[in-house]
Amino acid sequence: MDTQRAIEKLLQNFTKELMKVFSESVVRAVGQVTNPPRASLPASAAASAPARRPRARKAAPAAPKGKPGRPPKAQKPAGRKGKLDKSSPAEVDDLSNQIIAALRRSDRNLAAREIMEKVGLKTLDAGRFNYALGKLKDDGRVAQHGDRRMARYGLGSGAKAKPGRPGRKPKAPPAETVTESEAPAQAPAAEG
């Protein structure tokens, strides 16, 4: 039995030494991955690690001018600069006549984009088109059927449009309330 105990003792010592070697190699491998400062490495690892030169840092870009703490303003896209020119009354009248002519030629009510295609306008001219169409609706020369995306336009009766919001139903009259004088008299509660 003494030989059995001697073998067990040798195996235990061997496994302890093997675990020491293994744990040191794991520490070194982790240390190489995370690049800790040399002062935090064990003395044996620091002596065996090759000396490295620190990299030169790139200069930080200059801070944008303006108010501190705010992001810089976005660059304006290239293309049309400044505000769009307003249409003259003559241009609005001309566009209005083109819209009415397009509606006369059509056998059905048209959507706004269909009218723009028939008149030959681009999407950049949508503001001018909407302004002219609104004037025609106010004058009663063009009638709108439906609301928003479902809206179709046809020739109007010529009567001026009623003021108010298009497509809104009038509010229902307020419910009748009973006042105290009209309320049926109740017998006073008996005090007790």
Secondary structure as UniProt FT lines:
FT   HELIX           2..34
FT   HELIX           38..40
FT   HELIX           43..48
FT   TURN            68..69
FT   HELIX           89..105
FT   HELIX           112..119
FT   HELIX           123..125
FT   HELIX           126..139
FT   STRAND          142..145
FT   HELIX           148..150
FT   STRAND          152..155
FT   TURN            166..167
FT   TURN            180..182
//
